[in-house]
Amino acid sequence: MFYHYRKNSRTTKLPYRLLILFFLKSFALYSQCEYHPLENEGYMQVWNIEHHSSRFFLTLTYMISNLGKGDLNNGLTIYLYDKQKKQEYLKTLEYTNKKLNAVKDKISIQLENQASITMNHHLLWIRANSSEEEPVFFTEFSIPIDINNQNLSIKSSLSIKNNRIFYNFIYLPPQRITFRFNNESYESFGAMGMECLYTEDSPLSIANSFYFIRNFNYKNKLLIFLINDKTGKIHFNQNNYDITDQNKLSIEKKFLLENSHCKIESKSFEYLGGFYVLNNVSAILRWFLSLVGIEPYIKHYKTNLSYDCFDTKEIFPFIQFTHIQLKR
């Protein structure tokens, strides 16, 4: 069942207004992409840059979390999929908080000398290096963007068992980037997007699986955020809907969500790559994640989507579908 959000009544008493204002301020902070660390064991922030072209699919994932031994552990995952050659490259770098240089309440993150993501004067600077000695992969580029422009982002949040997770997708302009891979230089032009994920508690305490379905055209924004195949939210332009009870929901091979108010359906899936996280991390981190029951697997797909909800019909020719499974 889908429910449309309604604005708060003007008759709300002052104390409740203050409470609402506090919550909205908190939501604005956490759902944005600024660095805002917590002491909670389950604290985690992720910044993910994605690039799609006719040949390449590239994701650069920067993470800071308190999971594992110590606080503010950080790292970078580089994932490159060559659609033409059907080849993939995956590299994860891990660092302790001693290697972290980050500015609170800003997008200014530097991990060792290998990677950084920085916002400066409406330019988003990205740097990723797989190795200081013999880099298999290296890229460095900047993207012009007004990150505070509400028309270029979609914010979402879900609360399960009093645990909250915040997600923000920012539409970046199509970009021509260059990178080096295996001692060869490549140039790639395509769609871009930036994702920010913020959790106050361990994601496993919220759900076993997360599904992110989004398009890359800011003029007609769509985001579907699902957890555990059951609950979630749909964001279409300025409209937000809760998903609390589906008459029909299918995700594998073909996405279909349908009830009396809404029908969203994909026709085909193109695999963009994926990986089992524990196969690409250190033995210490692999042991810790297994100890707490986290066995993450990430899959990416490209699909199209037909949207028919609340008297609105749209066709989305380019949708990215990402499934993050935390526990098998």
N, C-alpha and C positions, 0 to 999 in steps of 0.2 A: 504494500500500500504506500502511496506517495502522499506527502503532506507538504503544502506550500507554506513557507514562513510568513508570519504576519508581524507587522510592526507593533511595538509595545504601546499600550494605552497611555494617553497623556495624564490620566488620573493617578498614575503610580505615585505613591508617597515618596517623600524626599529620601529617607534612608535606602529605599529600594533603588531609587535613581542613582544614588552614590555607589551602591553595590554593582549596578549594571555598568556604570561608567568605569568602575575599577576593572570589571571583567573585560569590557571592550578594550580598555587600554592594554590589559594583559594579553588579550588575543591579538591586538595589533602588533605588539612586540614579538610574541612568540611565532606568529604566522609570517612575519617578515623574515628576511634572510640574514639579519645581523647576528653576529656572534654573541650569544648570551649564555654563558656556562652556569651550571648548577652543581651542587654537591651531591645530588641524588645519584645513587648507584646506577639507576637506569637512564640517566641523562644521555641524550645522543643528538647530535646535529649532523645533517648531511647536506652537502651542496653538490648537485649533479648537473653537469653540462652535457647536452646531447646535440649531436650533429648528424643530419641525414642528407645524403646525396644519392645520386643514381647508382653509385658504386659502393660508398662506404657508410657504415654506421659506427659512430664513435661516441663513447661515453667516458667522461672523466669524473670520478666520484671522490670527493674530498669528505672525510669523516672525522669527527671528534666525539669521543664518548668516555664514560666512566666504567664501561664494561671491562672486565678483566682486572689484572693486577695494576693498582695505581689509578690515578685520575687523569682525565684529559689525554687519554691515549688517542693517537691520531694516525691518519694514513691516507693513501691515495690508491685507487684502483683504476687502471687504464684498461679499457676493453675496446678493441678494434675488430670489426667484422668486414671482410672484403667480400661483397656479394658476387663479384665477378669470378674470383678464384675459389669462393666457398671456403675461405680460410679465416681463422680468428687468432687474435693475440690477446693474452690476458696477463696482467702484471699487477701485483699488490705490494705496496710499500708500507711498512709499519714503523711507527716512532713512538717514543715516550713523550711526556709533557716537556721534557728538557729540550726537545727539538721543535717545540711549537712556539711560534711567534704570532700572536693574534691580538687584535684590539677589540675590547669589549664594546658592544653596541654599534659596531661597524662591520662592513664586509672587508676584512683585512686579515687574511689567513695565509700564513707561510709555514710549510711543513719542511723542516730541514732546509736544504738548498735545492730540493728536487721539484717542489710544486708550490703554487700559490694561486689564490683567487682574491682579487682586490677590486673594490669599487672606488674610482677616483674621477671626479669631475665628469660624470655621466659617461664614463668609459669603464667597462668591465674588463679587467686584465686577467688573462688565463695563462698559466704556465704549467707544463707537466713534462717530467723527465723520468724515464724508467730506470736510469742508472747514471751515476756520476762518472764512472770509469769508461764503460762502453755502452752508451745508450742505444737500446734497440728502438726505442720510440722517443721522440722529442717534438713538442709543439709549443708555440708561444704566439698569442694573438690577442687583440682587443676588440671589443664589441661596443658600439655606441648605443646606450640605452638609458632611459629615465626609469629607474627601478621603482620609483614612487608613483608612477603613473598607474592609476587604478584600472585604466582601460587595457593595460597590457599584462594583467595578472589575474589569476583565480586563486582565492584562498579557501581552504577547507579545513575542517576540524571534526574529529570524532572523539566521543568519550565513552569508554567501555569500563564498567566496574570502577568508576571514579578515576580512571587513568586516561589522560588526554594525549592525543597525537595531532600535530598541526602540519598541514601540507600547503605549499604555495608553489604554483606553476607560473613562471614568467615567460611571456612570449618575447623572444629575441628576433631581431630582423634576420632574414636570410643572409648568410655570410660565406665569403670565400676564405677558407683557412688553408694554411700550409703545415705540413708535418714531415718529419723524417722517420722512416721505418726500414729497418734492415739495410741501412746505409743508402737508401734511395729517397729522393724528395718527391712528395706528392702535393697536388693542389686539388682542393675539393670545394665545390659550391653547393650549398643546400640549406635546408631548414634548420633552425636552432631553437633550443629551449633550455631553460634553467629551472631546476626543481630544488626546493628547500624543504627538508623534513626535520621536525623538532619533536622529541618525546621527553616527557618528564620522568617516565618510568620505562622499564624494559618493554620493548615492543611485544615480546612473547606474553606479557601479562595482559595485552590488549587483544591479540589475535594470533592465529597460526599462519594465516595467509593474508596478503594485501594485494589488491588489484588496482592499478592506475591506468585509466583509459582517457587519452587526451588527444586533441588535434593540435596542429601547429599554425593555425591561421587566427590571429588575434581579432580579425573582423567578425568572426563567428565562433566565439569561444565555447568549448565543450570540455568538461571534466567529469568523469565518473570515478568515484572513490569508493571501493568496496572492501569489506573485511569479512573473512570467514564465509564467503558465499551467501551471506544473509543480510547484513546491514551496511548502510553506506549513504552516500549523497550523490546527487546529480546537480551539476552546475552548468546551466546553459545561458550564456550571455549574462543578464542580470538576474536570472531566476534561479532559485535554489530549492531542491526538493529532497526530503528524507526518503530513504528506502528502508522500510521496516518489515514488509511482508510481500514477497513476490508470488504471483500465481504460477509463474514459470521462470526459471533461471537456469541457463546452461552456459558454461564458460569454455570447456575444453573443445578445441577444434573450431567451434563456432559460438560466438557470443550472442545470447538471446536473453533479453529481459522483458517480460510482458505481464501486464495486469489490465484492469478495466480502464485505467487512465493513460497507459503508456506502453509503447512497443519500441524497443531498440534492438536492432539486429545487424550482425555482420554477415557478409557473404563469403569471405575467404580470408585465410590467414597466410602471411608470408613470414617465415621464421627469420629473425634478425640476430639470432645467437642467444647463448645463455651459458651459465656455468654454476657448478657446485662450489660454493665459497670455501668450504673446508679443504678443498684440494689445492687452494692457492694462498694459504696463510701459514704462518709459522707454527711449529709444533706446540708451542706454549699457548697461543691463541686458539688453536684447534682443540687442545685439551680443555681449555676453559669453556669454550662454547658448547662442546659436547657435554661437559659437566652440568651446565645449566639447561641443557636440552635444546639448544639452538643449532639447527642443521640447515643453514640457509641455502636455497637454490633460487636463481634468478633467471627468468626467461623473458625475451623481448620478441614481439611480433608487430608486423605492420598489417593493417586491415582497413577496409572501408566500413562505413556504418550508415544505416538508415535510422532516422530519429523521427518518431511520431508520438509526441507527448503534448497533452493539454492544448490541442488545436494548433500545434506547430509541427510542420513537417520540414525536414532538412536531410540532405545527403552529404556525408562527409567522406571524400575520396581518400583522405590520408589520415589515418588514426594510428597512434602508437598504443599498443597494449602491453603492459608490463605486469608480470606475476612474480611476486616475492613470497616464496614459501619459507617460513622459519622453522617448521617442524614437520618431518615426514611421518 
